[in-house]
Amino acid sequence: EDQVTQSPEALRLQEGESSSLNCSYTVSGLRGLFWYRQDPGKGPEFLFTLYSAGEEKEKERLKATLTKKESFLHITAPKPEDSATYLCAVQAEYGQNFVFGPGTRLSVLP
Amino acid sequence: EAGVAQSPRYKIIEKRQSVAFWCNPISGHATLYWYQQILGQGPKLLIQFQNNGVVDDSQLPKDRFSAERLKGVDSTLKIQPAKLEDSAVYLCASSLRDRPNQPQHFGDGTRLSIL
């Protein structure tokens, strides 16, 4: 069965304090790994898609990386507006279509 | 580009009642998804449509949930009868087609509370 776990469950950072979020996955053939941002009361907002180990994507203060078993979302010098829940999802070659992790709630304090 | 539209935004019903949610995807998007998101959890896929047809409904509780996508555009999701455990946010998403390089665009969801 395809599974996605995320850690930590919640993270508090001071503004400017860089850190990383982890997404670990078990899937029979990875078709794609996705990162989304979700603000309270809103739907998830697409950030990145990664397809193969070694791939990296960047957007402003965010950088996503992928290995064969996990993905990291690195946040450099975060600002309060980066506060949100970050969701990771995998799409398998076979079986379930999209499987989301439980998310990491990030709070960036000014 | 207009985003995915969902209505209503909030719905409160009693258990055993029925409820329906509506979704209008982004124009031209062939693939439409319905997700259930329980508080503190990630979205769980309920059903995926490609144009008019169902691609995946393996996690849809078919004894009480039904969904349709007439004419390959708008979609409705219905629950009948509702149970307490159905309290959740129901999210609709769409993508150009079912390919990994096509991200899903989500609406803001319908928050359902069962009393």
Chai-1 contact restraints between the chains, C-beta under 6 A:
chainA,res_idxA,chainB,res_idxB,connection_type,confidence,min_distance_angstrom,max_distance_angstrom,comment,restraint_id
A,R31,B,P100,contact,1.0,0.0,6.0,A-B,restraint_1
A,G32,B,P100,contact,1.0,0.0,6.0,A-B,restraint_2
A,K42,B,D108,contact,1.0,0.0,6.0,A-B,restraint_3
A,G43,B,L91,contact,1.0,0.0,6.0,A-B,restraint_4
A,G43,B,F106,contact,1.0,0.0,6.0,A-B,restraint_5
A,G43,B,G107,contact,1.0,0.0,6.0,A-B,restraint_6
A,G43,B,D108,contact,1.0,0.0,6.0,A-B,restraint_7
A,G43,B,G109,contact,1.0,0.0,6.0,A-B,restraint_8
A,P44,B,F106,contact,1.0,0.0,6.0,A-B,restraint_9
A,F46,B,P103,contact,1.0,0.0,6.0,A-B,restraint_10
A,L87,B,G42,contact,1.0,0.0,6.0,A-B,restraint_11
A,Q91,B,P100,contact,1.0,0.0,6.0,A-B,restraint_12
A,N97,B,L45,contact,1.0,0.0,6.0,A-B,restraint_13
A,N97,B,Q48,contact,1.0,0.0,6.0,A-B,restraint_14
A,N97,B,D56,contact,1.0,0.0,6.0,A-B,restraint_15
A,F98,B,L45,contact,1.0,0.0,6.0,A-B,restraint_16
A,F100,B,G42,contact,1.0,0.0,6.0,A-B,restraint_17
A,F100,B,P43,contact,1.0,0.0,6.0,A-B,restraint_18
A,G101,B,G42,contact,1.0,0.0,6.0,A-B,restraint_19
A,P102,B,Q41,contact,1.0,0.0,6.0,A-B,restraint_20
A,P102,B,G42,contact,1.0,0.0,6.0,A-B,restraint_21
A,G103,B,G42,contact,1.0,0.0,6.0,A-B,restraint_22
